[in-house]
Amino acid sequence: MSGTDSLSKGVFSFKKASPSSRKSPKKKLKHSPVPVPNAPFLYHDIKSITGNILSRLQKSSFDSVISEVISFLGQPISKSTVISTGVIVTGVNLPDHGDFFSFLHQEIRLKTTNHVAHVKSSSITTLKALVASIVKQLMNQNNSKEENNSEELKRRDLLFPVFQSWYANQYSSDESRPPCVIILEDFESFGESLLQELLYNVREYCEKLPFILLMGVATSVDSVHRALPTNLTSNLSIRKFSSQSSTQTFAEVVDKVIISNEKVPFKLGDKVFKLLFDIFLFHDFSINNFLSGYRFCLLEHLTSNIGKLLMRSVSQLSHNELEVYRRVRSFRKYVEDDISSRAKLLIDDDEFRACLKKCLKQLEASTNGFNKAVEIMHAIVMNLQRNPIGKYLHTAYLSALSEEFCETSEYKEVFQLLGFLEQTDLQKIINKIVEVAKDDDNLERSLSTHLTSLKNLKNNETPEEIIFESSSPEKIDKPIEFKTRLSRTQWQENLKENMMKERKKIASVYEGIRSDVLSCLHHYFIENLKPPTTLPFHEVKFFNNSASVKRHLIGDHRLSIQAALSYPGDYLENDDLMKVEKFEIPPILPDISIAFKLYSECGKLINLYDWLQCWLSVIKGENEKDEGNDNVLQARFSQAVAELQFLGFIKSSRRKTDHVSRLTWGAY
């Protein structure tokens, strides 16, 4: 039998002859970052602009809900076992809930009461810790004297009876007592038993203390009834508050940050924008995470060679930097379209600089016109019976940016619906377009003229003017003669054909105005609704490297873990480990890396004893003498196997007690 034959399938390791026979590994090339001196300043400027826009939008969206909550807290509280409870339905955008509740906490302290306790489920697991946190926050006042008194209390004294006596000393019975507000930010994340015990305690003291509960719910009010028994929910006077949906806030952020903000010279390409939109829509509904991805794209673009022109003028570029822009794909296509007259741009730096300036100005004008055309298209679609391109501005922007929108079926459907509009509906759409197209004088002047004609037509008391385009009236009154005898059906068909030939073509004044309006809009969209990404040097302004963004924002966890276990030197930045080749298993590797490389050579079932013996042979190296205690080595191996099981590579097998099942294959 050969050296690797066995009755049971096991794990075998093969040692190399000597370290001297190894081939010297090739050194990996490290790409040095390109120095971009003005990149930090522009990045922080755009970051501050987006942050200010987000804070303003959040404040405007929070104001309506918070004003309702403040008025709810100002209502008189009756001394009974019924607890006033406000359920704030915030939606499933969990990463953004902290901003809302921190802002709510500040507003309640400023406008209603200083006795506010804000608790989260992540930091509290027991009732004792929960009550202590609530009492400590409720007793924390603004003046220093009361703060010192609360700090003197020990943790064991932070209980509701202590707070009751403290509250009675602070406010007499005749004085109007401010409410004691308890905010549970993530209601669904608390344990049901913990919530029930807390509410039982609050109910015992609500006759003497004016407690008000505010619960943050991500789904619906039904989750409160599912988590609490009937004898508790019957003591809750629940009022529902709903915040603005995250999709509507996202639409406002995209409009203010990406589309209509001319202060930001950076734009997202269609692939990257769709990727960030999909992450928002299918992962977390988080506006903050979307803006984090946007800032990452900005940083990635500014650190590239193409993004330098956002911070420098064309006249400052050297010959080597101009060569970088000559290799841009859009410029090469621009030269190939007319190579006879544009070939000199590849040689002459002065002419190339002039061409680059001209193209960048054209790109800026085209981008502004494209954004305005998208807003006009969105204003039209929002007033139609159907929404062929969606009801949000970002969906229209993405559709127009990804392809020639004027050639799509959605564009034809929009104009088909416009052709069926009545006079009042058309007048309403023209008013919307005129409001949006304030900067475009030609379109505004043309539509204003048609709008005036529609108003005059509407104010005219006489019926619409009819235009006749036919022969003389004598021909209409002349009876129709048939040479042969016809049946009733044939007679009707021939009569219909003759009448259609003789019928006058009727065209109303309104239909003429409507066709002129549609023609005007069609020519405007043909001219302005072209994607700017089709122009030369659009890479300077538009970032469209979706592969890089996906690799950093949506990492493949399994591939990342396998790469780290196979090449630990790249992650640990150890020069000795970097020299290890792919199929080498030297003893200097971490224990889990050795176990994983041996695991990769196995089948469906792995014998733990064979795996251990092979792992020990690698650890001990060529010297078969023991290096330390075998119990320590077995413990290290057990820890490595447990870590692989935790990472999802193996699981225990029911077929054989001394075997484990392999769960992953390939991709390493």
TORKEKOL-107457 format. One record per atom (N, C-alpha, C): x, y, z. Coordinates in steps of 0.1 Angstrom, whole numbers, plus 5000, padded with zeros to 4 digits. Example, Ala and Ser with C-alpha at 12.3 -4.5 7.8 and 13.67 -1.06 7.14 Angstrom:
513249435078/512349555078/513249675078/512849785071/513749895071/512950005079/
END
This chain:
500849885000/500050005000/500950125000/500450224994/501250354993/501050425007/501850535008/501950605021/500650675024/499750695014/498550775017/497350685017/497450555016/496250475016/495750445030/494550435032/493950405045/492550355043/492150275053/490850215053/489750325055/490050425063/489150545065/489750665059/488950755053/489450875047/489850965058/491151015057/491651105067/492251225061/493051295069/493751415065/495251395065/495851435055/497351405053/498051535050/499151555055/500051675052/501251625046/501751705036/503051675029/503951795032/505151755037/506151845041/507151865029/507651985027/508652005017/510051965022/510951945012/512251885016/513051975025/513252095021/514052195029/513652335025/513752425035/513452565032/514252625021/515452575019/516352635008/515852604994/515052494992/514652464979/513452544975/512952624984/511752704980/512152814971/511252844962/511452954953/511153084960/511953184957/511853314963/510553374959/509653414968/508353464964/508453604957/507553624948/507553754942/507053864951/507653974951/507254084959/506054154953/505054174962/503854234957/504054384955/503554434944/503654574941/502654654950/503154754957/502254834965/502054974957/500855004955/500455124948/500555244958/501355334955/501455454964/500255544961/499655604971/498555694968/498955814961/498055864952/498355984944/498156104953/499156194954/499056314963/498056414956/496956444963/495956544958/495856644969/496556764968/496656854979/495356914983/494456944974/493157014978/492056914981/492256784980/491256684982/490556694996/491356705007/490656715020/489756835021/490156955016/489357075017/488057055010/488057004997/486856994989/485956884996/486656775001/485856675007/485056725019/485756795028/485156855040/484056955036/484257035026/483257135021/482057065017/482156955009/480956885004/480356815016/481156755025/480556685036/479756785045/480256905047/479556995055/478257045048/478257055035/477057095027/476056985029/476456865026/475456745028/474956735042/475856755052/475456745066/474456855069/474656975065/473657085067/472357055061/472357005048/471156975041/470356875049/471056765053/470356655060/469756705073/470556785081/470056835094/468756925091/468757005081/467557085078/466357005074/466656905066/465556815062/464956735074/465956685082/465456605094/464656695103/465156815105/464356905114/462956935109/462856955096/461556985090/460656865091/461256745089/460456625089/460056585104/460956615113/460656585127/459756685134/459656805129/458956915136/457456885138/456856825127/455356795128/455156695139/455956585139/455656475149/456056525163/457156595164/457556645178/456556745183/456056835175/455056925180/453756855185/453356745178/452256665183/452556605196/453756545197/454156485210/454256585221/454756705219/454856805229/453456845234/452556865225/451156895229/450556785236/450856655233/450356545240/450856545255/452156575256/452756585270/452156695278/451656805272/451156915279/449756895284/449056785281/447756765285/447756725300/446656755307/446656725322/446556575324/447256525334/447256385337/446456355349/445556265348/444656225359/445356125368/445056135381/445556045391/444855915391/445255815383/444655685382/445655585378/445255465377/446155355373/446355345357/445655435350/445855445335/447055525332/447955465324/449255535320/449055595307/449355725306/449355795293/450555745284/450255695272/451255625264/451155675250/452355715245/452455765231/453255665223/452755605213/453455515204/453855585191/455155605189/455655675178/456155575167/455355565156/455755465146/456755535137/458055485138/459155555131/459555485118/459055365116/459455285104/460655195106/461055125096/462055015098/463455075095/463655205093/464955255091/465655275105/466055155111/466555155125/467755235127/468755245117/469955325120/469655475122/468555525117/468255665118/467355705130/466955605138/466055625149/466755715160/468055685162/468855765172/468755915170/468855955158/468756105155/467356165159/466356085156/464956135160/464756145175/465156035182/464856035196/465856125204/467056145199/467856245206/467356385204/466856415192/466256545190/464956565198/464156455199/462956455207/463256475222/464356415227/464756425241/465156575244/465856635235/466256775237/465056865237/464056845228/462856935227/462056915239/461856795244/461056775256/461656845268/463056845269/463656915280/463557065279/463557115267/463457255265/462057315267/461057235263/459657295262/458757235272/458957115278/457957055286/458457025300/459456945302/459956905315/461356855315/462056865326/463456815327/463556675332/462356615336/462356475341/462156385329/463156355322/463056275310/464156165311/463656035308/464555925308/464555855294/465655845288/465755785275/466655665276/466055545273/466655415275/466655335262/467655255260/467755165248/467955025253/467554935245/467554785248/469054735248/469854795240/471254745238/472054745251/471854845260/472654865271/472054815284/470854765284/470054715296/469554585293/469754485303/469254355301/468454305313/468554375325/467854335337/466954445342/465954415350/464954515355/465654605364/466554555373/467254645382/468054755375/468754715364/469554815357/468654905350/467554865344/466554945337/465955055347/465555005358/464955105368/465955205373/467155155375/468255245380/468555355369/468655315357/468855405346/467755515345/466555465346/465355555345/465355655356/465555605369/465455695380/466655795380/467755745376/468955835376/468755955366/468155925354/467956025344/466756115348/465756065355/464656145359/465056245370/465956205378/466456295389/467556395385/467956385373/469056465368/468456605364/468756705372/468156845369/469256935363/468857055359/469757145352/470657215362/470157255374/471057325384/471957235390/473157285394/474257205399/473857145413/473057205422/472757155435/472057025434/471057015425/470256895424/471156785417/472056825408/472856725402/473756665412/474356745421/475156685432/474456585440/473156625444/472356535452/472156405445/471856405432/471656285424/472856195423/474056265423/475256195421/475656125435/475156175446/475456115459/474755985461/473655965454/472855845455/473655725449/473655615457/474355495452/473355425443/473955325436/473155245426/472055175432/472255125445/471155045451/470055135456/470255265456/469155355461/468355415449/468755375437/468055435425/466755345422/465755365430/464555295429/463355385429/462155335425/460955415424/460555475437/460555405449/460255475461/461155595465/462455575462/463355695464/462955805455/462655785443/462355885433/460955955437/460055875443/458755925447/458956025458/459755995468/460056085480/460756205475/461756185466/462456305461/461556395453/460656345445/459756425437/458756495445/458356435456/457356495466/458056615473/459356605475/460056715482/460256835472/460456795459/460656905449/459456985446/458256915446/457056985442/455956955452/455357065457/454257055467/452957005459/451956975467/450756915462/449957025454/450157155459/449357265452/450057305439/451357285438/452057325426/451757235414/451757285402/451557205390/452757125388/452556995388/453756905387/454056875373/455356885368/455656845355/455656695353/455356645341/455356505339/456656435339/456756315342/457956225342/457856135330/458656165320/458556105307/459655995306/459255875302/460155765299/460055725285/461155735278/461255705263/461955575261/461155485255/461755345252/461955355237/463255375233/463555405219/463155285209/463555165213/463355045204/462454945212/461154965211/460254885220/460354735216/460454705203/460454565199/461654485203/462754565206/464054495210/464154465225/463254515233/463254485247/462554345249/463054275259/462454145262/461054165267/460154075264/458754085268/458554085283/459353995290/459253985304/459754115311/460854165305/461354295311/460454405309/459754415298/458754525296/457554505305/457154385307/455954365316/456254395330/457454365335/457854395349/457954545351/458554615341/458654755342/457354825342/456354785334/455054845334/454254815346/454454695352/453854665365/454354765375/455654795376/456154885385/455655025383/455655075370/455155205367/453655225371/452855115369/451455125372/451255135387/452155085395/451955095410/452155235414/452955315407/453355445412/452655555403/451855525393/451355625384/450255715391/449755665402/448755745410/449455865417/450655845421/451455945429/452456015420/452855955409/453856015400/453256035386/453356145380/452756165366/453556105355/453555975354/454355905344/453755915330/454555935320/454055925306/455155845298/454655745291/455455655283/455455695269/456655695263/456755715248/457555595243/456955525234/457555405228/457855425213/459055395210/459355395195/459155255189/458255255179/457855125173/458255135158/458855025153/459255025140/458254975130/457254895135/456354825126/454954885127/454254855138/452854905139/452454895154/451354955158/450854955172/450554815176/450254725167/449954585171/451054515178/452254555176/453454495183/453354525198/452754635202/452554665216/451554565222/450454535215/449454435220/449954295220/450854265210/451454125210/452454105221/453154215225/454254195235/453654205250/452554265252/452054285265/450754215267/450454165279/449154095281/448054195282/446854135282/445654225282/445454305295/445854255306/445654325319/446654445319/447654455311/448554565310/448054665300/447754615288/447254705277/445954775281/445154715290/443954785294/444254905303/445454915308/445855025317/446655125309/446755115296/447555205287/446555285279/446655425280/445855515272/446755545260/446655475249/447555475238/447155585227/448055665223/447855755212/449055735202/448655725190/449655695179/450155815172/451455815170/452155925162/452955865151/452855915139/453555865127/454555965122/455755925120/456756015114/456756005099/457456095092/457556085078/458255965073/457855905062/458455785057/459855805053/460655705054/462055725050/462255735035/461355675027/461455695013/461155835008/460255905015/459956045012/461156135016/461756105028/462956175032/464156155022/464256025018/465255995008/465156074995/463856084990/463656164978/464056304980/463756364991/464156504994/465656514995/466356425001/467856425002/468456414988/467956324980/468556314966/468256434958/467156494960/466856624952/467756734957/467956754970/468756864975/470256844974/470656714974/472156694975/472656654961/471956564954/472556514941/472056584929/470756614928/470156664916/470256814915/469656884924/469457034922/470557114930/471557054935/472557134943/473757164933/473857284929/474857324919/476157354927/476157364940/477357394947/478357274948/477757154946/478557034946/478956994932/480256994929/480656964915/480756814912/480456734922/480556584921/479156524918/479156434909/477856364906/478056214906/477056134908/477055994908/476555944894/477255844889/476855774877/475655684879/475055634869/473855564870/474055424877/475255364875/475455234882/475655254897/476455354900/476755374915/475455424922/474755514915/473555564921/472455444923/472355364913/471455244915/471955154926/473255134927/473755044938/473455104952/473655234954/473355294966/471855304969/471055314959/469655314960/469155174964/469755074958/469354934962/469754904976/470954954980/471354924994/470354995004/469955115000/468955185009/467555115008/467155064997/465855004995/465654865001/466754785000/466654645003/467454605016/468154705022/468954665034/468454735047/468454865047/468254935060/467355055060/467055115048/466255235047/466855355055/468155355056/468955455064/469455565055/469055685058/469555805051/470955825054/471355805067/472755825071/473655735064/473255605062/474155515055/474255545041/473155595035/473255645021/474255755019/474155855028/475155965027/476555925030/476755825039/478055765041/478555705028/477755625021/478155575008/478455684998/477655784998/477955904989/479255964992/479555985005/480856045009/482055955005/481855815006/482855725002/483155734987/482055744979/482255764965/482955894962/482656004969/483356124967/484856114971/485156054982/486556034986/487255944976/486655844971/487255754961/487555834948/486655914944/486755994932/487856104933/487956164945/488956274947/490356214947/490556094952/491856034953/492355974940/491455974930/491855914917/492456024908/493155984898/493756084889/492756174881/491656114878/490656184870/489956294878/489856274892/489156364900/489856494903/491156504898/491956624902/491356754896/490756744884/490256864878/489156934886/488556864896/487556924904/488157024914/489457014916/490157104925/491257184918/491557164906/492557244899/492057294885/492657394880/492357444867/493157374857/492657374844/493257304833/494657354830/494857484832/496157544829/497257504838/496857444850/497857404860/498357264857/497757194848/498057054846/499357034838/500256944842/501456924835/501256824823/502356794816/502156714804/501756574808/502356514819/502056384823/500656374828/500156474834/498756474839/497756484827/498156564817/497356564804/497256434798/498356354799/498356224793/497356134800/497156154813/496156074820/494756104814/494456224811/493156254805/493056214790/494156204784/494056154770/493756004769/493955934780/493655794780/492255764785/491455874788/490055854792/489255794781/488455704784/487655624773/486755714765/486155814772/485155904765/485955994755/487156034759/487956114750/488456034738/488855914740/489255824729/488155804719/486855784724/485755774715/485455904708/485656014714/485456144708/486456174697/487656124698/488756144688/488456044676/488055924679/487755824669/486555864660/485655944665/484455984657/484956074646/485956154648/486456244637/487956244638/488656134635/490056124637/490856214628/490356254617/491156334608/491356474613/490356534619/490456674625/490856674639/490756564647/491056564661/492256494665/492956444655/494256364658/495256454664/495256584661/496256674667/496156694682/494956664687/494756674702/495556574709/495956464703/496856364710/498256404711/498656514704/500056554704/500256694710/499456784706/499556924710/498956944723/499656984733/499157014747/498257134747/498657244740/497857364741/496457344735/496457274723/495057254718/494257154726/494957064733/494256964741/493657044754/494457134759/493957214770/492757294766/492757354754/491557434750/490357344748/490657224742/489557124740/488957084753/489857054763/489457014776/488557114783/488957244782/488157354788/486857364782/486757354768/485557364761/484557244765/485157124766/484357004769/483857014783/484657064792/484157074806/483057174808/483157284801/482057384801/480757324795/480957254784/479757194778/479157084787/480057014794/479556914804/478756984815/479257094820/478557164831/477257214827/477157274815/475857324809/474957204807/475457094801/474556984798/474056924811/474856914822/474356864834/473256944840/473457074840/472357164846/471157154838/471257144824/470057134816/469356994818/470156894820/469656764822/468856754835/469456814846/468756804858/467456884858/467456994851/466157074850/465156994841/465556934831/464656854823/464056734831/464856674839/464356564848/463256614857/463556734863/462556794872/461256824865/461356874852/460156904844/459356774841/460156674837/459456544834/458756494846/459456504858/458756454870/457556534873/457556674871/456356754873/455256714864/455556674852/454556624842/453856494847/454756404851/454256264854/453456264867/453756354876/453056364889/451556404887/451256464876/449856514873/449156424863/449756314860/449056224851/448356114859/447456034852/446655934859/447655814863/448555784854/449555684857/450955744858/451855674865/453255714866/454155624859/454355634846/455255544839/456655534844/457155644850/458555644854/458655654870/457555624877/457555634891/457155764897/456855774909/456255894915/457355974922/458555924923/459656004930/460656054920/461256164923/462156234914/463456144912/463856074922/465155994920/464855884910/463655824909/463455724899/463455774885/462855894883/462955964870/464355994866/465156044876/466556074874/467355954870/467155844877/467855724874/467555664860/466255674856/465755624843/466355704832/466455844834/466955924823/468455924823/469155894834/470655884834/471155754828/470355654829/470955524825/470855494810/469955564803/469755544789/469155664782/469055654768/468455764761/466955754763/466455844772/465155834777/464155864767/464455954757/463455994747/463155874737/463955774738/463655654729/463055544736/462655554748/462055444756/460555444755/459955334758/458555314758/457855404769/458555424780/457955504790/457755654786/458755704778/458655844773/457455854763/457255754754/456155754745/454855744752/454855664763/453555654771/453155784778/454255854782/453955984789/453256084779/453756094767/453256184757/451856134752/451656004752/450355944748/449355984758/449655984771/448756024782/448556184781/449556254777/449356404776/448456434764/448356344754/447456374743/446056354746/445756284758/444356264762/443856364772/444656464775/444356554786/443256654782/442456684792/441456794790/442056924792/441357034789/441857164790/442357204804/441557174814/441957214828/443157134832/443257004829/444456934833/445656974826/445557014813/446757064806/447157194811/446257274815/446557404820/447257394834/446857294842/447557274855/448957224853/449157134843/450557084840/451457194835/450857284827/451757394821/452157494833/451157514842/451557594854/452657534862/452657404864/453757334871/455057344864/455057334850/456257344843/456857484843/455957584842/456457724843/457057754856/456557694867/457157714880/458557654881/458757534875/460057464876/461057524866/460557564854/461457614844/461657764844/461957814856/462157964857/463458014851/464457924850/465757974845/465757964830/464957884824/464957864809/463957964803/464458074798/463558174793/462758134780/463358054771/462758014759/461557924762/461757824770/460657734773/459557804781/459957894791/458957964799/458158054790/458758124781/458058224772/457058144763/457558034757/456657964748/455457904755/455657844767/454557784775/453657894780/454158004784/453358114789/452358164778/452858164765/452058204754/450858114752/451157974753/450157874751/449157884763/449657914775/448857924787/447858034786/448358144780/447458264778/446358224768/446758154758/445758114748/444658024754/445057934763/444157844769/443157924779/443758024786/442858104794/441858184786/442358244775/441358314766/440358224761/440658104757/439758004752/438757964763/439157954775/438257914786/437358024789/437758154788/436958264792/435958304781/436158254769/435258284757/433958204759/432758284758/431458224761/430958144748/431458174736/430958104724/431557964724/430957874717/431557744716/432757744708/433557634709/434857634702/434657644687/435557714681/435557744667/435757614659/434957594649/435157474641/435657514627/436657434623/437257464610/436857354600/436257394589/435757294579/436757294568/437157164564/438057144553/437357044544/436357084536/435656994528/435157064515/434356994507/433857044495/432557134498/431857174487/430757264489/429557194496/428657274501/427557214508/426557144499/426557174486/425557104477/425956964476/427256924478/427656794477/427156704489/426956774500/426556704512/425056664511/424256764505/422856734504/422456644493/423356614484/423056534472/422856384477/421756324473/421556184478/422556084471/422755984479/423755874474/422955774466/423455754453/422855654444/423655524443/423055414444/423755284442/423255224429/424155164421/423755114408/423154974409/423554894419/423054764421/422254754434/421354654434/420554634446/421454574457/421454624469/422354584480/421454534491/422154444499/421454394511/421554504522/420954484533/420954584543/422354604549/423054494551/424454504556/425354574546/425254544534/426154604524/425754754522/424454784523/424054924522/424655004533/424654954546/425155024557/426655044556/427354944551/428854954549/429155064538/428455054527/428755154516/428355294521/427255304528/426855434533/427855494542/428455404551/429455454560/430755504553/431155424543/432355464535/432155594528/430955614522/430755734515/430655854524/430055834536/429855944545/431255984551/432155884553/433455914558/434255994548/434055964535/434756034525/434256184524/432956194526/432456334525/432456414538/432756344549/432756414562/433856514562/433556624568/434556734569/435456704581/436756734580/437656714590/437556834600/437256794613/436956894623/438156904632/438657014633/439857034642/439557154651/439557134664/439257244674/440457324677/440257444682/441357534686/442157464697/441457404707/442157344718/443057234714/442657154704/443557044700/444757104693/444657214686/445757274680/446757324690/446257394701/447057444712/447757324719/447057214721/447657104728/448757034720/448557024707/449556964698/450857064698/450557194698/451757284699/452557264712/451757254723/452457234736/453257104736/452656994731/453456864731/454656874722/454456944711/455656964702/456757044709/456357144716/457357224723/458057144733/457357064741/457956984752/458856874746/458456824735/459156714728/460556764723/460556884717/461856944712/462756974724/462157024735/462957054747/463556934753/462856824754/463356694760/464456634750/464156644737/465156594728/466556664729/466456794732/467656874733/468356854747/467556844758/468156854771/468156724779/467356624775/467256504783/468256394778/469356434774/470456344770/471356314782/471756194785/472556164796/473956234795/474356314805/475656374804/476856274803/476556154807/477656054806/477956014792/477256064782/477656034768/478656144763/478856244770/479756354766/481256314769/482256374762/483656354765/484056414778/484856344785/485456384799/484356394809/483256314808/482256304818/482856234831/483956164829/484556094841/485056194851/485356314847/485856414856/484756454867/483556454863/482456494872/481656384877/481456274869/480656164873/481456044877/481155984889/481855864894/480955744892/481455644884/480555534880/481255404883/482255394892/482955274895/482155194905/481155124901/480255044910/480954924916/481954874909/482654754915/483454784927/484054904927/484854944939/483854974951/482755034948/481855074958/481154944964/480854854955/480254724960/481254644968/482454644964/483554574972/483654624986/483554754988/483754815001/482554825009/481354855003/480154865011/479354745012/479454655003/478754525004/479754415002/480454385012/481554285011/480954145011/481554055004/481253915005/481953855017/481153825027/481753785040/482453655039/481953565032/482553435031/483953445024/483953515012/485153525005/486253605013/485753705020/486753785028/487353695040/486453615046/486953535057/487953425051/487553365040/488453265034/489753325029/489753445024/490953515020/491853545032/491253585043/492053615055/492653485061/491953375060/492453255066/493553195056/493453215043/494353165034/495653245033/495453375034/496653475033/496653565045/496953505057/496953595069/497953705069/499053685061/500053785061/499653925056/498653925046/498154045041/497354125051/496754055060/495854115070/496654155083/497654065086/498454095098/499654175095/499954205082/501054285078/502354225083/502454095082/503654025087/504453985074/505754025073/506553995062/506853845060/507053775071/507253635070/506053555065/504853605070/503653535065/503353565051/503753685046/503553725032/504253635023/505353575027/506153485019/505553345017/504553315025/503953185024/503153175011/503353065004/502653044991/501252984995/500452974984/499052934986/498852794992/499652694987/499452564992/500452525003/501252615007/502152585018/501452595032/501852505041/501352505055/502452505065/503152615066/504252615076/503752635090/504552605100/504052615114/503952765119/504452855111/504352995116/502953055114/502152985106/500753035104/499953035117/498953115118/498053105130/497352975130/496952925142/496352795144/495152775135/494252875134/493052865126/493352855111/494452925107/494752915093/495352785089/496052725098/496552585095/495352485095/494452505104/493252415105/492452435092/492352565087/491452585076/492152525063/493452545062/494152485050/494052335049/494052275061/493852125061/492452095059/491552175063/490152155061/489752165046/490552245039/490252265024/490552145016/491352045022/491751925014/490851815017/489851825025/489051715030/487751705021/487051595024/485751565017/484651615026/483451545024/482251585031/482351565046/482951455050/483151415064/484551425068/484951485079/486251505084/486451425097/487451335097/487751265109/488551365119/488051385130/488651485139/490051435144/490151305146/491451245151/492551265140/492151235128/493151255117/493551395115/492451485116/492651625115/493651675126/493451625138/494251665149/495751615147/495951495143/497251445141/497951515130/497251555119/497851625108/498251765113/497351825121/497651965126/498851965136/498951855144/500151845153/501451825145/501351755134/502551735126/503051865120/502051945116/502452075111/503052165121/502452165133/502852255144/504252215149/504552085150/505852035155/506952045144/506552055131/507452075121/508251945118/509451955112/510251835109/510751765121/510951835132/511351775144/510151705151/510151575152/509051505157/508951515172/509951575179/509851585193/508751685197/508251655209/507151745213/507651885217/506951975212/507252115216/506152165226/506352135238/505452175248/504452055252/503552095260/502551995265/501551965254/501151825253/500151785243/498851845246/498551855259/497251915263/497052055258/498152135259/498052265254/497852275239/498452185232/498352185217/496852135214/496352035221/495051995218/493952105221/494252175232/493352295235/493452395224/494652425218/494752515207/493952465195/494052335192/493352275181/491852285183/491452255195/489952265198/489452405196/490252505200/489852645198/489752675184/490652625176/490652655161/489452595155/489152465159/487952395153/486652465158/486552515170/485452585175/485252715167/486352785164/486252905156/485752885142/486252775136/485752745123/484252705123/483852635133/482352605135/481552735137/482152825144/481452955146/481353035133/482353025125/482353095112/481453025102/481052905104/480152845095/480752745085/481952705088/482652615079/482352465082/482052425094/481852285098/480652285107/480052165109/479052135119/479251995123/478751965135/478751825140/477951735132/478451615130/477751515122/476951415130/475751375126/474951275133/475351135129/475951125118/476350995112/477450925120/478451005124/479550955132/479951065142/480051015154/480351105165/481651175165/482651105159/484051155158/484351225145/483351265138/483451335125/482651465125/483051555117/482351675114/482051695099/481051765096/480651785082/481151915077/481651905064/482152025058/480952095051/480952235052/479852305047/480152395036/481352425033/481752515022/482652445012/482552495000/483452434989/483852544980/485152534975/485652624965/485752764969/485952854959/486053004961/487153034971/488352974969/489453014978/490752994970/
END
